[in-house]
Amino acid sequence: MLEGEQVTVDDMMICRDRRFQTQQYLLAKYDQPLLSFALNIPGPVKTNSQLHACFSHGVSLIEDALKTNQISVLERIVFDDKTGDELILSFDGGAALVKKVMTDIEEANEIGRLYDIDIIDVTGEKLSRPVFRKCLICDCQAQECARARRHSVEEMQNKIIDILKEAGF
């Protein structure tokens, strides 16, 4: 099992509200698309030193990809909280292009499967992925496994621990 401080449903609701308010603030300020990044971590532990290192690595990949594609970052906000690290940024560029680039990061290797990179257009709508995400445990669609609760939190966390160790975190 993952070690670290446990969070409550209330903690997660406060986090979700903060994320929404931050997104609304940036959309109003810049009228440009947003990128929202966090880790997909099931269960009550959302961060620890390994997960923080994984998140930081993801931020580097995101920023390098934006720079490579000549996408300017207008504002960058990072939250380091017990509910998990989060990056929200406003960028000057095409949301569809950035979605494709970020999906490539998520699909590039196993550590990318822990990344949750959302692109939000200027209307506040989340862009859909062109392909469904695979489950961490099996090759089924992740959303189907989550809805059906096919895998225990412990089983998923053990897989995450393996992925983190293999990636050197």
Secondary structure, DSSP 8 states (H G I E B T S, - for coil): ---S-B--HHHHHHHHHHHHHHHHHHHHHH-S-EEEEEE---SSB---HHHHHHHHHHHHHHHHHHHHTT-EEEEEEEE--TT--EEEEEEES-HHHHHHHHHHHHHHSGGGGGEEEEEE-TTS-B---SS--B-SSSSSBHHHHHHHT-S-HHHHHHHHHHHHHHHT-
